């Protein structure tokens, strides 16, 4: 998604409360579980999350030129 498209999209208050905050909470809990399971430093899981974010962005190159979501 382009920066201008990202800047235009804003979640609604309902989306924040009902979807986004619960997703953040669940991802944070899972990340803490992985740190304990892998017995690794938190930075390792943080790197995993960055890699996932990069993969998500690169898997949708069409969004770079399409701001129909905005």
BELNOR-V52419 format. One record per run of one state. SS is the DSSP state (~ for helix, > for strand, _ for the rest). FROM is the first residue (numbers start at 0). TO is the last residue. Records with the same first field share a line. If there is no record, write none. Layout:
BEGIN
SS: FROM-TO ; FROM-TO
END
This chain:
BEGIN
_: 0-1 ; 8-11 ; 38-40 ; 58-59 ; 64-69
~: 2-7 ; 12-37 ; 41-57 ; 60-63
END
